Amino acid sequence: MSRGVIPLIVWSLFAACLVCLRVSPAVAQPVASTAEAAPPPSQDTPLEPSELSLFEPIPVVVTASKRPERIAEAPSIISVITREDIKRMGARTIMDVLRTIPGIDIVKDASNLSQIAVRGLRSEASAGVKILVDGHPLNDPITGGATTFYDALPLKNVQRIEIIRGPASAIYGSNAFVSVINIITLRAQEIDGLEIFLGAGSASAVNPAFLLGNVFNELEVTVYADYYTTDGNELFVKTDALTVYDETPRAEETASVSRAPGTFQESQETIDLSYTLRYRDLTLRGKFFDKHRGPFLTDFYALNTQSREDTRHIYTGLEYHRFLTERFELSSEIYVEYFHLDTHEHVAPGITLFPSDTGPGVVYPHGLISNFRAESWRVGSEHQVNFRLFPNNDLTLGVAYEYFTLQEASLHTNVFNLSAGFPPDVLVDIQTIFPEVDTASYQNFAAIFAQDTWQIRPNFDLTLGVRGDYFSDFGGIFTPKVGMTYEPHDALNLKFLFGSAFRIPSFAESFLDVTSPDTLPQDDLVVEELRTFEVGLSTKPADWFIGEINYFYTDINELTEVAEGRDTGSYPIGTTRTYQNIGGIDIQGVEVEVRGKSERELGLGIIPRIIGSWFRLNYSYQETTDSVSYEQVPNMPRHKGNVGVGFHLSSEERPDDRFNAFRIFRTFSDEFSLYFNLFLCGERDRSDADIRDPLPGFAVLDMTLTAYDLFEKGLDVSLKVNNLFDEAYRDPSPEFTAVQDYTTIPDDFPNPGRSLFFEIRYTF
């Protein structure tokens, strides 16, 4: 799809939605009267999720057990971020929200993608985190994670986000390893019209979007379109891998190829289109997501101007949901989706490589090039029933089946040409060098899961869960779960949880799963396994205050990581990344969070005002230890914190509206909010072999100012300043050793400085 076509699609859909909006009131009117006449639900009917506030008496979540339940009874440590929270903090993407959650850290990698580290564990492509939209996973079968495609997922159509910290494979299967993030979108009744967004900011960022929701008789229609483009923030790199290479004795005789010190700007263009059609018990969902970006540092860890990556995801699914009786609920889903990944890495034109210590060098006139392309189809279905066996027992049973095929995978590169006897300016298919590599792959699995929640006493619940998966290439896997929740007092809640989880290697990990550059590919990757024990305590001593503290211990076995070189601890330049299984990791830690809000009336002249304040403060401590060497795992902070404080000023509503007569004294807006968020990260230690000092901690402050309903015309305006004080901070790059190391950025991965983003939102 050409880039010029993308804005045309967005605005064509927008025009179509305007037409629908103009005819909707007359058609939608009968629905309102029907809803008003509907009888109230029985008390035996399971709880229904609603627009949540963390300060409602009984907030409801759906992610922990795949059914609505009180958050106090959910057998998981779970955080909820509402749409109002998202607006106040000015969050544009999912990463803006996740970095505020205790135990979660967001870090950049060599491809300048944001990766999610949870409770001391970071995996390639965030493959240990399962990200869902309305219960459907976004994790792609190529990388195993969701961040390669969706690290910049926009949030304008989101009702709330439910975030589980801890294992959830007993319900969600593979990749629900350390966290599950469920993004729940708005329904048509909650939108009830048309919202138009237009944003612009630093680095030539432009972000038009619209959100339509309406009801036509019994048909609910929701359409969302978001287009974003930017030239990218300017990021400075003092030294890169090619700088180190240029300083080697033999390379000093040739022309320098490093562009460092220098800067790069990753331009990006994304389009997100989604729709939901709901008629009675049937729901049809669809999504199209397309992203183009580059240049970035690449797996060569070098400044360049030609690297790029294109991703595309197309999805459609049909759901059926029905209460057959007040005690029996049935839900089913069938889906089909397509993934496309095309990565082009191109660095160091004119580099000279030396096949031996004494032989002559070979010039690569076009530099080092690696082109990876993959296309995958995935189809599946899931069926679930919820029984209320008796008033204090809920049983969930489910089955799932999924099949994916990857037929168009290819890797063309010149990085092996010296050892394989090819000229340097020829891109060679990896199968020519390694005939054993299988570029076509398929996998299927079948699963059955069950979870039973028994209210033994009015204040004590016991949850038992189990799931069995059978994979065509890894066999059977069994994951149990136990949870106990106890409320000794209305203001106190205790949770005791044990869970297990697993993750199977992705196609990208098994594509070249060799243990050194000199060995042929071999099938030595196995399933990662995890066991976690958690204790959580939450308290609400007052209506305006909630406090939580959680302790966790996690044991991870057979961790899959990027393999190290056999002799030097690094790969020489001109090789490609591969994967192998290493030992395991033990992690333990504590998470503390307090949050609250309050309101009071202020007398400001003749217009009464109400000022509200809210806060969300959290702190995380974690010890991450290698289970074999008992050494601290490098590059993970022990300490992390987040301080969010906001203020809200609004007019007091009067029944007689008598102050409206004095419009000369009124401001252009009756409602403002000001929000500050301070991110805190502690020092990150290096490995013993790393010759660099520990990476310093940092404190980054963001600010968001919003004015609501300007001139009483349904117009909201917001300004967000990221990194208000222009703090220079970096994320850790791979190990840099005393030997000549060409597989890292010696001064780590840079993050953006101060940036601004201005947005207007108009509601019809």
PyMOL commands that set and color helices and strands:
alter all, ss='L'
color gray80, all
select helices_A, chain A and resi 5-37+83-89+94-98+124-126+147-150+169-172+188-191+241-246+251-253+417-420+430-433+507-511+658-665
alter helices_A, ss='H'
color red, helices_A
select strands_A, chain A and resi 60-61+69-70+77-82+104-108+114-118+129-133+136-137+158-165+179-185+193-201+205-216+219-230+234-237+262-265+267-279+282-294+308-325+328-347+351-353+362-364+368-390+393-406+410-413+428-429+441-457+460-471+475-489+492-503+528-542+545-557+560-562+579-581+584-604+607-626+639-651+671-681+698-710+715-722+730-731+749-750+755-763
alter strands_A, ss='S'
color yellow, strands_A
deselect
rebuild
show_as cartoon
